[in-house]
Amino acid sequence: MNRKRQSVNDCKVPYGVWMVSGLAVIVISMLLVFAAVAEQSDIPSPAIAPPPGHKESGPPEAFSPETLWEKINGQAEFYLTAGFVSLTSQLYEGIEDVDSMIEVNIYHMGSMLNAFSVFSLQRRDNAQAIDVAPFAYQTENTVYLVHGPFYVEILWILPLDGGISLLKLLAEQFVRETPIKGEDLPQLAFFPSENLVKGSVSMISNDAFGFEPLDNVFTAEYRVNENTAMAYLSKRKTPQEARALVTGLHTYFKNFSGRTIQANIAIQDVRMIEIMGTFDLMFSMGGYFAGVHEALTQKQAEEIAEMLVASLREKCAKTAE
């Protein structure tokens, strides 16, 4: 391929311009750092008053990225890679019932996106959705929720009968008394509601499906023909990046003995592969990279993909209006 070469002189930058540009980069970088710190300082220090019949067992403990391992040794890296900023932990003990102890752990994850990622990836199998916050659930002895940039765990140290209702009251109090800046996750609106498994929406912050370039991926389970499979989508910076991920993930699966399949679906930029007895389908639409993961049949993968495509087209059209 013949390309017109630019002369060496055309590529040179005058020294004075270089100096000014360098100083500008330094100043802008400093302003961005100061802005990030200021934004975090706008969020008040989280706190929860003692629940009825309880008192603080001592002052709250605070943990930074450097000391988080002291609280959750073995799991600290999981939170750190998801954007962890700080942890406030408070223990409460019963005033009369000495066996009653409650622990509240408030993780500041820097953004709602990061908090939701931790919340979803930590979801327990016996989770039961509750309405104390848009993203909240309970288990036998714990309440978990997301509120703005905070991921919160409220648990009984020793489970007691009826204690879960008290934990829910604490969760409601935290949401009510902890003001946050308006944040939401608009990506979730792109998942169609038909056949969606309730409470299955999650987020993978990095290395989705073991593919290192794929991050910030929202997932949801869909039940089609009595079987479930995962739909996913990720907003990328450019359409070019989205298209590159289609090729990249397809190649990645092929390297693990995946077999390319011809997809019977009307999507221009689509790839399908069969690997280890399941079917993966991936495509791009504008700046979105999306697909279906580990469907049991090709038909199931295509049906879910068609629903996802229709939803993306509808939502993108409304956004463009």
NORWOMO-V786872 format. One record per residue. N is the residue number from 1. SS is DSSP state (H for helix, E for strand, L for the rest). BURIAL is I if it has 9 or more other C-alpha atoms within 8 Angstrom, else O. D_FIRST is the distance of its C-alpha to the first C-alpha in Angstrom with 1 decimal. Layout:
# NORWOMO-V786872
[[N | SS | BURIAL | D_FIRST] [N | SS | BURIAL | D_FIRST]]
This chain:
# NORWOMO-V786872
[[1 | L | O | 0.0] [2 | L | O | 3.8] [3 | L | O | 6.4] [4 | L | O | 10.0] [5 | L | O | 12.0] [6 | L | O | 15.5] [7 | L | O | 18.4] [8 | H | O | 20.5] [9 | H | O | 23.4] [10 | H | O | 21.9] [11 | H | O | 21.6] [12 | L | O | 25.2] [13 | L | O | 28.0] [14 | L | O | 31.5] [15 | H | O | 34.0] [16 | H | O | 36.3] [17 | H | O | 33.7] [18 | H | I | 32.8] [19 | H | O | 36.5] [20 | H | O | 37.1] [21 | H | O | 34.1] [22 | H | O | 35.3] [23 | H | O | 38.9] [24 | H | O | 37.7] [25 | H | O | 36.0] [26 | H | O | 39.1] [27 | H | O | 41.4] [28 | H | O | 39.4] [29 | H | O | 39.4] [30 | H | O | 43.1] [31 | H | O | 43.8] [32 | H | O | 41.9] [33 | H | O | 44.0] [34 | H | O | 47.2] [35 | H | O | 46.3] [36 | H | O | 45.8] [37 | H | O | 49.1] [38 | H | O | 50.9] [39 | H | O | 49.7] [40 | H | O | 51.1] [41 | H | O | 54.3] [42 | L | O | 54.9] [43 | L | O | 55.6] [44 | L | O | 59.2] [45 | L | O | 60.2] [46 | L | O | 60.8] [47 | L | O | 64.3] [48 | L | O | 66.6] [49 | L | O | 70.4] [50 | L | O | 72.5] [51 | L | O | 73.1] [52 | L | O | 76.7] [53 | L | O | 78.9] [54 | E | I | 76.5] [55 | E | I | 76.0] [56 | E | I | 73.4] [57 | L | O | 73.7] [58 | L | O | 72.5] [59 | L | O | 70.0] [60 | L | O | 66.4] [61 | E | O | 63.9] [62 | E | O | 60.6] [63 | E | I | 57.5] [64 | E | I | 54.3] [65 | L | I | 51.0] [66 | L | O | 52.5] [67 | L | O | 55.7] [68 | H | I | 54.7] [69 | H | I | 55.1] [70 | H | O | 58.8] [71 | H | O | 59.2] [72 | L | O | 56.8] [73 | L | O | 56.0] [74 | L | O | 53.5] [75 | L | O | 52.0] [76 | H | I | 51.2] [77 | H | O | 47.5] [78 | H | O | 47.1] [79 | H | I | 48.3] [80 | H | I | 46.5] [81 | H | O | 43.0] [82 | L | I | 43.9] [83 | L | I | 44.6] [84 | L | I | 48.3] [85 | L | I | 50.1] [86 | E | I | 53.8] [87 | E | I | 56.5] [88 | E | I | 60.1] [89 | E | I | 62.5] [90 | E | I | 66.1] [91 | E | I | 68.8] [92 | E | I | 71.9] [93 | E | I | 75.2] [94 | E | I | 77.9] [95 | L | O | 81.0] [96 | L | O | 83.5] [97 | L | O | 81.4] [98 | L | O | 80.3] [99 | L | O | 78.1] [100 | L | I | 75.9] [101 | E | I | 72.8] [102 | E | I | 69.6] [103 | E | I | 66.4] [104 | E | I | 63.8] [105 | E | I | 60.3] [106 | E | I | 58.2] [107 | E | I | 54.6] [108 | E | I | 52.7] [109 | L | I | 49.1] [110 | L | I | 47.6] [111 | L | I | 46.6] [112 | H | I | 47.6] [113 | H | O | 44.3] [114 | H | I | 45.1] [115 | H | I | 48.7] [116 | H | I | 47.9] [117 | H | I | 45.5] [118 | H | I | 48.3] [119 | H | I | 50.8] [120 | H | I | 48.9] [121 | H | I | 48.0] [122 | L | O | 51.6] [123 | L | O | 53.1] [124 | L | O | 56.0] [125 | L | O | 56.6] [126 | L | O | 59.9] [127 | L | I | 58.6] [128 | E | O | 60.6] [129 | E | O | 59.1] [130 | L | O | 61.4] [131 | L | O | 61.3] [132 | L | I | 61.8] [133 | L | I | 58.2] [134 | L | O | 55.1] [135 | E | I | 54.0] [136 | E | I | 57.1] [137 | E | I | 58.8] [138 | E | I | 61.8] [139 | L | I | 62.8] [140 | L | O | 66.3] [141 | L | I | 66.7] [142 | E | I | 63.6] [143 | E | I | 62.0] [144 | E | I | 58.3] [145 | E | I | 56.6] [146 | E | I | 53.8] [147 | E | I | 54.8] [148 | L | I | 52.1] [149 | L | I | 50.6] [150 | E | I | 53.5] [151 | E | I | 53.7] [152 | E | I | 57.5] [153 | E | I | 59.6] [154 | E | I | 63.3] [155 | E | I | 65.3] [156 | E | I | 68.7] [157 | L | O | 69.3] [158 | L | O | 72.0] [159 | L | O | 71.6] [160 | L | O | 74.7] [161 | L | O | 75.8] [162 | L | O | 74.7] [163 | H | I | 72.7] [164 | H | I | 69.4] [165 | H | O | 70.8] [166 | H | I | 71.4] [167 | H | I | 67.8] [168 | H | I | 66.6] [169 | H | O | 68.9] [170 | H | I | 67.3] [171 | H | I | 63.8] [172 | H | I | 64.9] [173 | H | I | 66.4] [174 | H | I | 63.3] [175 | H | I | 61.2] [176 | H | O | 63.9] [177 | H | O | 64.4] [178 | L | I | 60.9] [179 | L | O | 59.1] [180 | L | O | 55.4] [181 | L | O | 52.7] [182 | L | O | 51.5] [183 | L | O | 48.9] [184 | L | O | 47.7] [185 | L | O | 45.0] [186 | H | O | 43.5] [187 | H | I | 41.2] [188 | H | O | 44.3] [189 | H | O | 44.9] [190 | H | I | 41.8] [191 | L | I | 43.5] [192 | L | I | 45.5] [193 | L | O | 49.2] [194 | L | O | 49.8] [195 | L | O | 50.4] [196 | E | I | 49.6] [197 | L | I | 51.6] [198 | L | O | 53.6] [199 | L | O | 52.9] [200 | L | I | 49.8] [201 | L | I | 47.3] [202 | E | I | 45.8] [203 | E | I | 42.9] [204 | E | I | 40.8] [205 | L | I | 39.8] [206 | L | I | 37.4] [207 | L | I | 35.9] [208 | H | I | 36.6] [209 | H | O | 37.0] [210 | H | O | 36.1] [211 | L | I | 32.5] [212 | L | O | 32.2] [213 | L | O | 29.7] [214 | L | I | 31.9] [215 | L | I | 34.7] [216 | L | I | 37.2] [217 | E | I | 37.5] [218 | E | I | 40.5] [219 | E | I | 42.0] [220 | E | I | 44.9] [221 | E | I | 46.7] [222 | E | I | 47.3] [223 | E | I | 49.9] [224 | E | I | 49.1] [225 | L | O | 51.2] [226 | L | O | 53.3] [227 | E | O | 50.4] [228 | E | I | 48.4] [229 | E | I | 44.7] [230 | E | I | 42.8] [231 | E | I | 40.7] [232 | E | I | 38.5] [233 | E | I | 36.4] [234 | E | I | 34.7] [235 | E | I | 33.7] [236 | L | I | 30.4] [237 | L | O | 29.1] [238 | L | O | 26.2] [239 | H | I | 25.3] [240 | H | O | 22.0] [241 | H | I | 24.2] [242 | H | I | 26.4] [243 | H | I | 23.7] [244 | H | O | 22.4] [245 | H | I | 26.0] [246 | H | I | 26.3] [247 | H | I | 23.6] [248 | H | O | 24.9] [249 | H | I | 28.5] [250 | H | I | 27.9] [251 | H | O | 26.1] [252 | H | I | 29.0] [253 | H | I | 31.6] [254 | H | I | 29.9] [255 | L | O | 30.1] [256 | L | O | 33.9] [257 | L | O | 34.2] [258 | L | I | 33.6] [259 | E | O | 33.1] [260 | E | I | 30.8] [261 | E | O | 32.9] [262 | L | O | 32.1] [263 | L | O | 33.5] [264 | L | O | 35.8] [265 | L | O | 35.3] [266 | L | O | 33.8] [267 | L | O | 31.3] [268 | L | O | 27.7] [269 | L | I | 26.3] [270 | E | I | 28.7] [271 | E | I | 28.8] [272 | E | I | 32.0] [273 | E | I | 33.1] [274 | E | I | 36.4] [275 | E | I | 37.4] [276 | L | O | 40.9] [277 | L | O | 42.5] [278 | E | I | 41.3] [279 | E | I | 38.5] [280 | E | I | 36.0] [281 | E | I | 34.1] [282 | E | I | 31.5] [283 | E | I | 29.8] [284 | E | I | 28.7] [285 | E | I | 30.1] [286 | L | O | 28.9] [287 | L | I | 29.4] [288 | E | I | 31.6] [289 | E | I | 30.9] [290 | E | I | 33.7] [291 | E | I | 35.1] [292 | E | I | 38.0] [293 | E | I | 38.9] [294 | E | I | 41.1] [295 | E | I | 42.4] [296 | L | I | 44.8] [297 | L | O | 43.5] [298 | H | O | 40.4] [299 | H | O | 42.5] [300 | H | I | 43.7] [301 | H | I | 40.2] [302 | H | I | 39.2] [303 | H | O | 42.4] [304 | H | I | 42.0] [305 | H | I | 38.4] [306 | H | I | 39.4] [307 | H | I | 42.1] [308 | H | I | 39.7] [309 | H | O | 37.2] [310 | H | O | 40.0] [311 | H | I | 41.3] [312 | H | I | 37.9] [313 | H | O | 37.5] [314 | H | O | 41.0] [315 | H | I | 40.9] [316 | H | O | 37.5] [317 | H | O | 38.9] [318 | H | O | 42.0] [319 | H | O | 40.1] [320 | H | O | 38.1] [321 | L | O | 41.4]]
